[in-house]
Amino acid sequence: MGALSLAGCSVAPTTGAGAPSPTTQASGSAAAFTSSAATKASRPAAASTSSAPAAPESAAPSAPKPVGGPAAAIADPGVDAAPAAAAPAATPIAPETAGGAQAAAATGSTPAAPAAAPAAAPVAAQAAVAATGDGSQAATARGWGAVVAGDEFSKAGAPDSTKWSVFKGTGHAGKGVRSPQAWSVANGVATVSGNSAGTTGGMSAKFAQQKYGKWETRMRTSARDPKYHPVLILWPNNNTSPNCAEIDYAEGSSNTSQIKFFLHYACGGSNFQTTAAKTVDTTQWHNYAVEWTPAGIKGYIDGVKTFSDTNPAHLPSVGMHQTLQLDWFPDGSATKPSQMQVDWVRVYK
């Protein structure tokens, strides 16, 4: 963000063994947010587990850092032509009202991050227009085959505790709270709400703890406060990586019209990440994907390639797993309640 401490991987917040049933949200409930009917109808069945061992309950990502900082190198997106098949437009997200998840007492804290690395070259040559995807999936456009793990969020209530470790503790940089009650699942969609006090949520996948693979997530947000950042991350299993590996394959920032991709490959110094940025209307459903092979890492939005790094020295050397986060970056001004929604998470070989 990225989400990594620029001088190394910090210790993750404590997670609960299983999320209790979420409290009723004071603002628009998850039932008000419906996914694309066409997308739901065409879903393949996803397995609930992979062959890789599950990480301990405490395996969860460290508190992310603000995005708008320096980046060491700019990825060559190598943007492909948009796939031909179009999907019907999704229903717009329901308007936000005051409310959101209620505050919960923190039970753990994240130690202060090490000193920041020296400044690197700024992000440049950002896309001037929106990603030209049409709602297609990278998995379909690239022929990734069958889903091997993931979550379709078909079980209403709290997130499925056999698939997710829900964060419980202090928020990013010790500010705010990550609460299990911030999450709810209804109508095939998982919703995480951030309230005006900085109570928000995140969770870490127990499935697909693997080295190499392909991940794709369908996500949207409300017309969010710039202080709430949606993040889709591949994080090292057991929070351990010799080069502080991290793949933020969709990350919002204070620029609410933009989504970034970050590949962290070093714990500090003048070169520690490659990044790309695209203008995207995140209030609409989009499919964000990452493809990780021995040849490199590629990122996609709606089936269109937007990121590529083929430097072998930049690849993670350990297995990774999915996390979903709505992170709070307070600046002293009033915070508007915001939401992030996930229609599905799918993993491929």
N, C-alpha and C positions, 0 to 999 in steps of 0.2 A: 504494500500500500504505500505503499502499502501497509499491510497488516503486520509486517515483521518489524521487530526492533532492529534498527539499522546496525547495531553492534552485536547482535546475537539473538538467539531464540530465548525468550523469557518464559518463566514457568506459567503453566496454564491455570486458570481459575478452577475452583472445585466444581464438580458436577454432581448432580443427584443421581441416585440409583435408578430412579424412574420418576417421571413428572406426574404430580397429582393432577386431578381434573382441573382445567383452567377455570378461573373465575369468569363470570359473564362480563363482557366488555361494556363499558359505558358508552363508547362510540359505536360506529357501525359494526355489527357482528360479522363473523366469518360467513354466515349464511347470506349476507348481502353481496358477497363477492363470488361470482360464478365463473368457472373456466370455460374455455371454448368447447362447445358441445362436439364439434367435429373432431377436435383433438382427443377428447375423452373417449369418443366412440372408436377411434382408430388405435387406441393404446394396445401394445402387446402386454402380456402378463409379465410382471417383474418378480423375480425370485426375491425372497426376503433376506437371504444370506448368501455369502460367497464362500469359496473354499478356504479363503485366508482366515487366520484366527482373529477373533475380535480383540480390540484393544481394551485395556482396563477402563473402568467407568470414568476415571479421571482424565482420560485422554481427550483434551480439548484444546483449541488454539489459544494462543496468548492474545492479550488485548491489542487490537490493531492500532496502528499509528495513523495520523491524518494523511490523506492522499496528497495534496497539492505540493509536495516537496520535490527535491531534485531527483533525477533519474540518471543512471550511469550511461545508458545507451538506449536508442530508439529501435524497436524491432521493425524489420521490413515486413509489413503486413502481407505482401504478396496477395492482394485481394483478388478473389476469384469472381467470376460472373455469378449473378444470383441464380439459384436453381429455378427451373421452369414452373414446377408445381406450386400453386398458391393455396393458402389455407383461408377459410372464411375469417373475417375480422372478429376479434374477440369483443365481448361486452366491456365497455369502459368501467373502470373501477369506481365504486361508490364514493360519494364525497365524504370527507372526514368531518367529524364533529368532536367537540371536546370530550376527553375521557381517555380510554385506553386501559392497559393493564394496571392494576393497583400495585403500589409499592410493596416490596417484600424485604424482610431483613436479610442482609448479606451474611453468608456463613463462611466466606473465605475471601482472600485478597490476593492480588497479583503483585509480587515484588516490583520495586521500581526498575525500569529498564536500564541497561548500561548506557554509558554516554553515547551520544549519536555519532555516527561516522562523519567524516569530512564531506562537505557539500560536493555534489557531482554536477554534471552537465544537466541543464533543465530540459524538461520534456519539450519537444518541438514537433513541427509538421503534423499537428493534430488534424483529423478529418474535418473538412469544412461542411460536409453534408451528412445526413443520417445514413447509417448502415442500410444497404439496399436490399436486405433480406425481405422475404415475403411471408414470414411465419413458418418457413420450412425448418425441418430438423436436420442437423448435421449428420445424424445417424442414418437418416434416409438418403440424403444427398450423397453421402460418402460410402454407403453400403457397409455399415458397421456390423450388421447381422443382428443376432438375438440379444435381448437384454439379459444380463447375467445377475444383476442385483439392483436394488433401488427401492423406491417408495412411491406409490401412486396416491397416498394419503386418502385411502378409501375407508379407513377406520376413524369414525368421529370421536371427538373428545380431546384428550391429550395426545401428543405425538406418541407413536408406538414405541414402547420402552424396549422392545426386542430389537429395534432398529436404530434408536437414537439415545445418546446421553445428553440430557438437557442441562444447559449451564445454570448454575446456582451460585451466586457470589457477586463480588463487586464488578463494576463495568470497566471499560477501557481506562487505563491510567488511574484506577481507583475511584473513578467518578461514576455516579449512578449505580444501578443494580442490574444484574442479569438474573431474571426471575423465571422459573418454570411457568408461572401463571401468565406470562406474556404470550404464551403460545396457545393456539386452539386449532382444531382440525374439524372442518365441516364441509359438506358438499364437494368432497374430493379435493379440497384445497387446505394447505397449512398456512395460517396467518400468525405473524409475530407483530405485536404492537409495541410501540414506544410511546410513553406518556410524557406529559409536560415536565415531569420531575426527573426524567432520565432513566426510568425503569423500562427495560427492554429485554431482549432475549437472544439466545443463540443455541445451537445444538450440533453435536458431533456424531457422525455416522459410525455405527458398529459394523456395517457391511462394507464389503469391497476394500479391505485393508490390504492394498496391493501395490506392487511395483509395475508400472506401465498399465495402460488401459485408456479408456475413453469415458468421459463423464458428460452428461448433458442435463441441464436443469431449465425448466420453464418458470419464469419469475416475472413479477411486476411489483410496483410500489404504488402507494397513494401519491398525491401531489405533495411530496414530503418536505419537511423542514430540512434545510441544507445541513443541519447539525446531525441528522440521522443518515447513516451511510449503509446501504445494503451491500452485503459481501457474500460471494460464493467462493469458497477456498478449498484447495487441496492442501492438507496439513500433514506433517510427518507423523507416522505412527509412533505412539509412546512419547510424543513431543521431542523426539531426538533426531538430529540431523547434523552431520559434521560441517556442512556448509550452509546451515540455516535455511534449508530449502523451503520454499513456499510458492504456491501457484494461486494467485488471486485471479480467477478467470472471468469474473465480473465484479467490479467494485465501483460503487458510486462515491462521489465526493461532495464537497460544498457546491460544485457546479452540477446542478440537478439535471442538466440536459446532456450529461456525458457519462459514459461507462468506460472504465479502464481495465486493462489486463496487465498484471505484474508477474514476472518470474524472478523470484529472489534466488540468487546462486552464491552469495557470499555473506559473511557475517559483518562485514564492514569494509572500509577502504573507499577509494574513489569510484570503483566499479563493483556494484553489488546486485544490479537488477537490470532486466530489459523490460520495456513497457510500450504499450500502444493505447490509443484513446479513440473512441468513436462517439459521435453525437447520436443519442438514442432517446426516444420518448419512453421512459421507464414506466409510465402510467399505463402503457399497453403491454400485453403479453409478448415476451420475446424468449427465444430459446438460446441459451448460452452454453457453449460446449468447449471442452479442452481434450485434445488428443495427445497422449504422451507415449512415445515409442522410443526405442534405442536410437533412432535417427534424429529425435528432437521433439519439440513441443509446439503445437499449433492451437490457435484459438479461433472460435467461430461465433458469429451472431446470426441466427436464423439461417444456418447453413452456409453463410458466406465467411470465408477465411479472413480474419482481421489481425492475426498475430502469428509470427513464426520465429522460432529461435532454434537453429540447428547446430549450435556450438556444443560439442560433447562436454566441455568443461562446465557448462551451465545446467546440466541435467541433475535432478535429485538422485542421490545414491541409495535412498531408502524408500520403503513403501509409504504410501500416502493414503489419506481418506478424506471424504467430503465433510465440510462444515457449512452451516447456514447461519448467518449472523446479520442482525440489524444493530449497528454500533453507534454510540452517542459520543459526539465531540462538542461539548459545551463551550461557548465563548463568552458567557456572561449575560447574553441576551435571552429573552423569553423563548421557550421551546414549544413548537407546535406539535401535538400528537401526530404520529406518522405510522405507517404500516408497510410491511413487506409481505408478499404472498408467494407461495411456491405451489405450483400445480402438480409437479412431479420431479423426481430425481431418478435418472436411469444410468446404469453403468454397463459398459460393453468391454469385451476382451481387447 
